[in-house]
């Protein structure tokens, strides 16, 4: 592509690519796509986006196309790769001028330079780093900033490479430029501090931007640029300087108003300082040891003393808490049970921690966490009053504990309490004892304190197991607090029910649960409190819960209809599912309303896949509870299964696992096969191709169809199934092979006449597996089960199979059959299930001449499998399996009778004299055992 002639054409097409008119836009995009592989195209793009006189939108499109092209065509091995000559020209052009006036374009140029650096620096681009170091020194503000921006993106990209050779290159780079990076950062930091205190706001803002960028560079160099950073004096000097700079910047934030234009950038820089410490601690815990004491002193002073008042902002407090938490919880700082087995570095860090976390310090941290950070704010109380559901969702979801103050505070409390529970348990119990009895509803502060203390007791439930008699506390105080109906007592009632939910799986007598159910039933009628009830785990004994079932289910269903937040609906559905699962068939009288409502909820949740997952889970338990009556749900249920298990539909990514489980329980509880239920199986071929972790459930579904209506099902899908299985067996685990063959075995069991023909393509490999002596016992056992079924129930097909295999193997029929029986007898111990052992005995007895020794081997430890006549099977499929077993020769034929009849037939066939001659060839001990086995016949 000639640059001069092409520039005008490319510029015109790029201009069209900025159009909002699709008729203009689409052809332009197609043309640019064709040019991507043309030599010289990226040189044209470079000329265009570095020409500041052109339209900004056109330059933006040009720089994006250039950046995307690096990923596709810069590597030497890429199809249509750029030539080395063009790449050399482009590299030189990219770092000629750092003078881009538009911030967004400047950022994109910096990112694309970093992308090239990832592939070419330093070997093909040795001049990049020196050029950047020189450029960040220039006096021109714009050039200096753009060079520093590029320097940061290049450093960030090179630091992210993980191969050993790349790591070594970055270590060399870091050691070579670290001193310069530190001096650059100190220079911009001092300049900013001087300008901010002299009131030069515009200049200070510009300097702060450079301070932030140079600190970002130092963060990457410090964290990723050294194998043992504590051995580098400059690194440790910088890290200690971070604390001093942090104090200076925090004082700046106190002195400047919230309206100051650089306030936001200032807070980002403060947070970046803390990220340097947190990242360094995470990557180099032992190198961080000299910083433990100072970090704890710094963080605790700002978070848990008056030093932080008026200075610390929320995100900074969160970062300080994360720093304390990471030091407290760090496994590198925890000695072994036997101290002498611990490393000196671990013992040194542990010693520093122990000397810092004295009783007074721990007590103050615990008290401040509970009495200050756990308190509900006025804003939270107002939000809860106006929108209780929204408040609950906001409180329990959303931001990670790392970034939001309340969850971060609670996680820090849990970790410190776990680490120092012997010290802190008396402190917390003292706070609990000071709150005995009801609290004055007019004393808002006392109510908030009680809420906070109860929160702490709930969070520390496992640590307080031996120290709190929760059953007595529940009966003597908590139950009474649930019954205080005053409007201002709502926070306490809400907290108490949450607290019980925390303790119920830790320490709560089952005898007390009816009292709790009574209290919950009353609370469910309070619409401001109701949003917290769904957190209760509903662990119960069914017989205790049954008296409350109707009222509880009704109230929970009303709640499900009334709440509007997707998250709340999911939690209420979870509780309903738990109730349905526990009471099972006893739910049937009460689910009519839910059955009518779920189709509407499913339709409303089209954009909320996680809510749809909750609906699927509810349906699974509902089908199990309804049993055969679930057929009435098919008009709603089957389209849901169809959508959830169709891999061509985008929602399957979220719904597939639950959808398959729902499909399975629907089949297991179905009284008959409907055309719609049969049609859904069209989804199965694609599911089997996925070979995902859901394959086991897929096999269960296939078996369920076979048991439900074998003739109708196999008539439609046997061909598809056989083809899928043949493909699967080419590349599948041992467990997968067993699952496939179990399906084949079930087909042979339910349809011995047609089953072998249906799976004829699979049977030769099974036969060969036996002859070759398959080494996996479970697979061999399954092979023998499949061939045993064919041999016992379709002897004519077995003869055809034997003839086919004899031709393939080039052996005589008798020789091949003898080899098979010999291997079968040799691997008999692989067969552990009584049913399969008897099947093998029955099958081989039909070849009596070869099998007298096998009979006696079986007799010595044979147990006749039985079909029990116990309680009614739980599902329709269990009933079908029981009926099938009653027809199965393994369960209906007596082995003794079968042996006797086969011997008798052999005697009649050979004649008495020949038969006796045959028996004389058998070991006398075997003959004796055989006579004992057949005693009475």
C-alpha positions, 0 to 999 in steps of 0.5 A: 500500500503506497503511503501517499496515494493510500492516505487519502483513500484510507482517511475517507473510509475512516471518516465513513466509519465514524458515521451513525448511518449503518448504510455508510458505516457497514461498507466502511468497516468491511473495507477496513477489514480487508485492508488489515492484511495489506502491507503499509496499512498500519503506517497509514494509520500511524500518519493519520492518528498522529496528525493533530489537524484531522478530526478527533473521531477519525483519529480515534478510529485509526488508533483503535484499528492500529491497537487491535492489529497488534494483537492479530498481526504483530507476531512473526508467526501470525498469518499475514504478519507485518514485515520486520521492515514495517514494524521497525518503521512503526516502532520509530514513529510511535516514540518520535513525539509525545505530544498528543493533545487529546487525553483519550487518544493519548491513553490509547497510544500509550496502551498500543506502545505497551502492547508492542513492548510486550512482544518486542522489548528489549530485544527488537526495541532496545531504544524504547526505555531510554527514550521514555526516561529521557522524555519524562525529564523534559520541561514541556508539561504535555510531553512530560505527561504523555511520556510518563503515561506511556512509561507507566503502561509499558512498565505495567505490561512488562510486569505482567509477563510470567515466563521465567525468561521474561521475569529475568528481563523485568528484574534487570529492567527494574534494577536498572531504572529503580533509582531513577523512578524513585527520584522522579516520584520524589520530585513530582511529590515535593513539587505537588506538596509545595504548590498545594500549600502555596495555593497554586491549585492549577499547577498542583493538579498537574503535578499530582497527575505526574505524582500518581503516574510515577507512583504507579510505575514504582508500584509495579517495579517494587512488587514485581521487579525483585526476587528478594526485595528486602535485600535492596536498600532503595526498595526498603527506603521507598516503602518506609517513605510511603508512610511519611508521604501518606501522612503528608497527603492525608494532611493535605486532604484535611486542609483542602476543601471537598470542592477542590478540583484535585480532591478526587485525584488526591484520594486516588493517590492516597489509596494507591499508597495503600495498594503498594503496601497491600500488594507488597505484603501479598507478593513478598510476606517475608520481605514485608516483615520489617514493615509489620510494626509500622504498618500496624501502628499506622493503620490502627492509629488512623482507624481505631484512635482519634488520629484518624478523625477528620482525616480518614475517608471511607475507602482509606479506612477500608484499605487500612482494615485490609492491611491489618487483616492481611497481617493478622491472617497471613499464613507465612506469619503463623508458627507451626504447633511445634515452634521449633519446626517454624522458620526463623522468618515466621518466628520473627514476624510472629514475635512482632505481631504478638508484641503489638497485639497486647490486651489493651490494643486488642480490647480497644480494637474490639470495642471500637469495631463493635461500638463504632463501626458496627453501628447502623448510621442515620442514613441506613436507618432511614433507608431501611425505614423507607425501603426495607427490601432495598436496604437488605439487598444493599447490605448483603450483596453488591460490593466485595468486603475488600471495598465496602466499609461494613462487610470489611469491618465484619470480616476484620472482626471475624479474623481478629476474633478467631486469631485472639479469641481467648483474649477477646471472648471475655471482652465481648461477653462483658458487652453482652452482659451489660445489655441484659433485659429489654432496652428503652425504645426511646434510647436510640443509641442504646438500641444501636449498641445492642444491635451492634453487640448482637451482630458481633455475637452472631459473627463470632458464633463458632468461636463462642460455642463453649462460652455462651449458653445459647439455649438459655439466652434464647429462652430468657432474653432473645425470645422476649425481644422478638415479641416487643412490637414497638416500631422502634424495636424493629432493628432489634427484632431483625437482628435477633432473628438473624442472630438465631440464624447464625447460631442454629447450626452451631448450638441450638436444641431441637426441642426449642424449635417449635418456639422459634417457628411460632416467633417466625410465624409472627414476624412473617406478618410484619412487612418491614421485618419480613425481608430478613426472615429468608436468611433463616436456614430452616433446619428442622425436624419435619414432625416438629414443623408440620403444625406450622406448615400451612401458615408458614407456606402461605406467608412465604408465598405472600412474601414472594409475590410482594417483594420486588428485588430479584435478590430477595425473590431468590432468597424466598424461593430458596426457603420455599424450596427447603420447606418443600424438600423437607416435608416432601409429599406432605406439601401437596395440599398447599402448593396450588398457589405456587404452581399458578404463580411460577409461570408468571414469575418465570416470564417476569425473570427473563432478564434475570438468569440467577432468579431463573436458576432459583425457580428451577431449583424450586421446581425440582423440589416441587416435582419430588413432592408432587410425584406422579401428580407433577404431570399436571405441570407439563404445559409450563414445565416442559418448555422450561426444560426445553429452553434450559437444556438447549445449548443453542440458546444463550440462557443455557450457560446459566440454566443447564445444570439445574435444567438437567436436574429438573429434566431428570426428576420430571422423568423419574416422577412421570407416570407415562411418556407424553409426546412433548416429553419425548420431543425434548430428547432432541436436545440430548445429542448436542449435550453429549457432544459437550462431554461436560461435567454434566455428562453423568446427569445426561446418562441418568436422563437416558436411563430414565427414558429407557425405564419409562417407555423403552419401545416408544423411546428407542423406536425414535432415538436408538439410531441417534443414541448409538451414533452419539455413543460411538463418538463418545467412546472414541475419547472418554474417561473410564468412568464415562465408558462405564456409564455408556455401557450401563445404558446399553446394558439397560436397553438389553435388559428391557428389550433383549430381542431388539437391544442387540441389533440397536447397539450392534456397532458397539458390541464388537469393541465390547467383545474385543475388550473381554478377549484382550483382558481389559485392565480396568476391573469396573470396565471389564465387569461392565463388558461382561454384563453386556455380553452376558445379557446378549448370551443369556437372553438372545443366544441367536444374536450371540452366535452371529456376533461370535461368527463376526468376531471369529472372521475379524480375529482369524480364529475358529469359533470354538477357539475364540469362544474358549478364549472368551470363557477362559478370560471370563472365568479368570476375571470373575472376581472383577464382578462384585455385584451379586446380580452381575455374578448371577448373570454371568453364571446363568449366561455361561451355564448355557455353554455348559460344556466349558463351565463346570469349574465355574459353577463350583467357583460361584457356589462357594461364595454365592448369594442369591440376589433378591427383590425386596417387598419393602415399603412402596418405592418413592418415585415412579421410576423406582416402581418401574425398576422394581417391576422390571426386576420381577421379570429379569431372569437374574431375579426370577430364575433359581441358579440351582434349578438352572444348573440342574436343568442344564446338566440334565439336558447335557446328560440326555444329549450325550447319553448316560455313558458319555456323560459319566465319561465327561464328569470323570474329566472334572476334578473330584473336589469340584464334583463333590461341591457340585453334588452339595450345591444340587442336593435335593434335586 
